[in-house]
Amino acid sequence: MTRRILLIEDEDDIREIAQVSLESLAGWKAVCAHSGREGLELARRERPDAILLDVMMPDMDGPATLEHLAADPDTRDIPVIFMTAKVQASERRKLSDLGVRGLIAKPFDPIKLAEEISGLLGWGPK
């Protein structure tokens, strides 16, 4: 079974690196959105296995996007992992308390990205 991941990230280079990493190295399908609003639409339409969500984005940030995902019966059960450059323990704790499955620090290691996601979600080998 091919995993499907929705990447919601406003920075083109980060989004592209993550997509190439997940598709080339893990054999997963990565669907990409450049904003929270676009991500909400894609989450409803695509029904991904998980969402990798940037915390800091213009217009609708990660926490606001997460709130919308959680309020929608079609998307509330999709596990979400935050990607963040905020590495201070207090900030990470605050983000974890929002109900995500975990946090991946940016910059991330593209070689280990799928492994990190799998570990946070309890997915076994592909």
C-alpha atoms as a printed R data frame, in Angstrom:
    type eleno elety resid chain resno       x      y      z
1   ATOM     1    CA   MET     A     1   0.000  0.000  0.000
2   ATOM     2    CA   THR     A     2   1.363  3.396 -0.990
3   ATOM     3    CA   ARG     A     3   1.131  6.014  1.743
4   ATOM     4    CA   ARG     A     4  -0.297  9.396  0.754
5   ATOM     5    CA   ILE     A     5   1.014 12.469  2.554
6   ATOM     6    CA   LEU     A     6  -0.330 15.997  2.236
7   ATOM     7    CA   LEU     A     7   2.449 18.580  2.582
8   ATOM     8    CA   ILE     A     8   1.204 22.032  3.551
9   ATOM     9    CA   GLU     A     9   4.200 24.359  3.297
10  ATOM    10    CA   ASP     A    10   4.453 27.902  1.929
11  ATOM    11    CA   GLU     A    11   8.164 27.760  1.068
12  ATOM    12    CA   ASP     A    12   8.669 26.247 -2.380
13  ATOM    13    CA   ASP     A    13  12.145 24.815 -1.751
14  ATOM    14    CA   ILE     A    14  11.157 23.063  1.487
15  ATOM    15    CA   ARG     A    15   7.997 21.693 -0.105
16  ATOM    16    CA   GLU     A    16   9.944 20.378 -3.121
17  ATOM    17    CA   ILE     A    17  12.687 18.773 -1.006
18  ATOM    18    CA   ALA     A    18  10.093 17.048  1.190
19  ATOM    19    CA   GLN     A    19   8.116 15.872 -1.839
20  ATOM    20    CA   VAL     A    20  11.169 14.437 -3.586
21  ATOM    21    CA   SER     A    21  12.296 12.795 -0.349
22  ATOM    22    CA   LEU     A    22   8.960 11.114  0.341
23  ATOM    23    CA   GLU     A    23   8.311 10.041 -3.245
24  ATOM    24    CA   SER     A    24  11.824  8.985 -4.273
25  ATOM    25    CA   LEU     A    25  13.135  7.497 -1.048
26  ATOM    26    CA   ALA     A    26   9.977  6.136  0.587
27  ATOM    27    CA   GLY     A    27   7.858  5.441 -2.486
28  ATOM    28    CA   TRP     A    28   4.969  7.450 -1.033
29  ATOM    29    CA   LYS     A    29   2.672  9.837 -2.899
30  ATOM    30    CA   ALA     A    30   3.062 13.449 -1.784
31  ATOM    31    CA   VAL     A    31   0.284 15.930 -2.511
32  ATOM    32    CA   CYS     A    32   1.374 19.531 -1.998
33  ATOM    33    CA   ALA     A    33  -0.339 22.738 -0.914
34  ATOM    34    CA   HIS     A    34   1.298 26.144 -0.586
35  ATOM    35    CA   SER     A    35  -1.193 27.544  1.963
36  ATOM    36    CA   GLY     A    36  -3.465 26.488  4.784
37  ATOM    37    CA   ARG     A    37  -6.583 27.206  2.722
38  ATOM    38    CA   GLU     A    38  -5.375 25.132 -0.198
39  ATOM    39    CA   GLY     A    39  -4.360 22.402  2.243
40  ATOM    40    CA   LEU     A    40  -7.863 22.246  3.709
41  ATOM    41    CA   GLU     A    41  -9.355 21.751  0.232
42  ATOM    42    CA   LEU     A    42  -6.822 19.063 -0.668
43  ATOM    43    CA   ALA     A    43  -7.300 17.263  2.657
44  ATOM    44    CA   ARG     A    44 -11.042 16.981  1.990
45  ATOM    45    CA   ARG     A    45 -10.571 15.898 -1.617
46  ATOM    46    CA   GLU     A    46  -7.532 13.621 -1.319
47  ATOM    47    CA   ARG     A    47  -8.095 12.033  2.120
48  ATOM    48    CA   PRO     A    48  -4.350 11.561  2.777
49  ATOM    49    CA   ASP     A    49  -2.971  9.074  5.290
50  ATOM    50    CA   ALA     A    50  -1.256 11.945  7.130
51  ATOM    51    CA   ILE     A    51  -0.591 15.679  6.895
52  ATOM    52    CA   LEU     A    52   2.789 17.360  7.291
53  ATOM    53    CA   LEU     A    53   1.912 20.941  8.260
54  ATOM    54    CA   ASP     A    54   4.162 23.989  8.451
55  ATOM    55    CA   VAL     A    55   3.603 26.049 11.599
56  ATOM    56    CA   MET     A    56   4.468 29.514 10.287
57  ATOM    57    CA   MET     A    57   2.625 30.516  7.111
58  ATOM    58    CA   PRO     A    58   1.040 33.797  6.004
59  ATOM    59    CA   ASP     A    59  -2.751 34.226  6.102
60  ATOM    60    CA   MET     A    60  -3.612 30.949  7.857
61  ATOM    61    CA   ASP     A    61  -0.829 29.508 10.014
62  ATOM    62    CA   GLY     A    62  -0.428 25.864 11.015
63  ATOM    63    CA   PRO     A    63  -2.363 26.048 14.301
64  ATOM    64    CA   ALA     A    64  -5.318 27.768 12.558
65  ATOM    65    CA   THR     A    65  -5.223 25.197  9.751
66  ATOM    66    CA   LEU     A    66  -5.146 22.399 12.341
67  ATOM    67    CA   GLU     A    67  -8.191 23.904 14.054
68  ATOM    68    CA   HIS     A    68 -10.132 23.823 10.761
69  ATOM    69    CA   LEU     A    69  -9.021 20.255 10.049
70  ATOM    70    CA   ALA     A    70 -10.151 19.149 13.519
71  ATOM    71    CA   ALA     A    71 -13.551 20.833 13.120
72  ATOM    72    CA   ASP     A    72 -14.338 19.090  9.812
73  ATOM    73    CA   PRO     A    73 -15.784 15.555 10.090
74  ATOM    74    CA   ASP     A    74 -14.089 14.680  6.778
75  ATOM    75    CA   THR     A    75 -10.589 15.564  7.996
76  ATOM    76    CA   ARG     A    76 -10.598 15.360 11.802
77  ATOM    77    CA   ASP     A    77  -9.204 11.818 11.920
78  ATOM    78    CA   ILE     A    78  -6.229 12.470  9.628
79  ATOM    79    CA   PRO     A    79  -3.053 12.501 11.746
80  ATOM    80    CA   VAL     A    80  -1.124 15.775 11.577
81  ATOM    81    CA   ILE     A    81   2.581 16.381 12.170
82  ATOM    82    CA   PHE     A    82   3.873 19.935 12.524
83  ATOM    83    CA   MET     A    83   7.079 21.032 10.810
84  ATOM    84    CA   THR     A    84   8.659 23.931 12.623
85  ATOM    85    CA   ALA     A    85  11.835 25.940 12.939
86  ATOM    86    CA   LYS     A    86  10.767 26.795 16.512
87  ATOM    87    CA   VAL     A    87  13.005 24.573 18.573
88  ATOM    88    CA   GLN     A    88  12.694 26.039 22.070
89  ATOM    89    CA   ALA     A    89  11.236 23.496 24.481
90  ATOM    90    CA   SER     A    90   8.405 25.786 25.647
91  ATOM    91    CA   GLU     A    91   7.326 26.508 22.063
92  ATOM    92    CA   ARG     A    92   7.486 22.833 21.099
93  ATOM    93    CA   ARG     A    93   5.427 21.896 24.161
94  ATOM    94    CA   LYS     A    94   2.801 24.509 23.258
95  ATOM    95    CA   LEU     A    95   2.553 23.116 19.716
96  ATOM    96    CA   SER     A    96   2.395 19.505 20.923
97  ATOM    97    CA   ASP     A    97  -0.485 20.420 23.220
98  ATOM    98    CA   LEU     A    98  -2.591 21.325 20.165
99  ATOM    99    CA   GLY     A    99  -3.184 17.647 19.427
100 ATOM   100    CA   VAL     A   100  -0.689 16.843 16.687
101 ATOM   101    CA   ARG     A   101   1.044 13.468 16.483
102 ATOM   102    CA   GLY     A   102   4.461 15.065 16.687
103 ATOM   103    CA   LEU     A   103   6.902 17.700 15.545
104 ATOM   104    CA   ILE     A   104   9.634 17.599 12.944
105 ATOM   105    CA   ALA     A   105  12.272 20.298 13.248
106 ATOM   106    CA   LYS     A   106  13.283 22.383 10.254
107 ATOM   107    CA   PRO     A   107  15.686 22.091  8.673
108 ATOM   108    CA   PHE     A   108  14.924 18.362  8.453
109 ATOM   109    CA   ASP     A   109  17.090 15.573  7.052
110 ATOM   110    CA   PRO     A   110  15.498 14.564  3.707
111 ATOM   111    CA   ILE     A   111  17.078 11.102  3.961
112 ATOM   112    CA   LYS     A   112  15.350 10.450  7.302
113 ATOM   113    CA   LEU     A   113  12.060 12.316  6.750
114 ATOM   114    CA   ALA     A   114   9.895  9.280  5.933
115 ATOM   115    CA   GLU     A   115  11.452  7.368  8.828
116 ATOM   116    CA   GLU     A   116  10.644 10.240 11.221
117 ATOM   117    CA   ILE     A   117   7.047 10.391  9.982
118 ATOM   118    CA   SER     A   118   6.652  6.610 10.252
119 ATOM   119    CA   GLY     A   119   8.027  6.665 13.790
120 ATOM   120    CA   LEU     A   120   5.668  9.428 14.925
121 ATOM   121    CA   LEU     A   121   2.655  7.659 13.396
122 ATOM   122    CA   GLY     A   122   3.587  4.113 14.385
123 ATOM   123    CA   TRP     A   123   3.777  2.937 10.778
124 ATOM   124    CA   GLY     A   124   5.829 -0.170 10.122
125 ATOM   125    CA   PRO     A   125   8.094 -0.691  7.119
126 ATOM   126    CA   LYS     A   126   6.505 -0.068  3.734
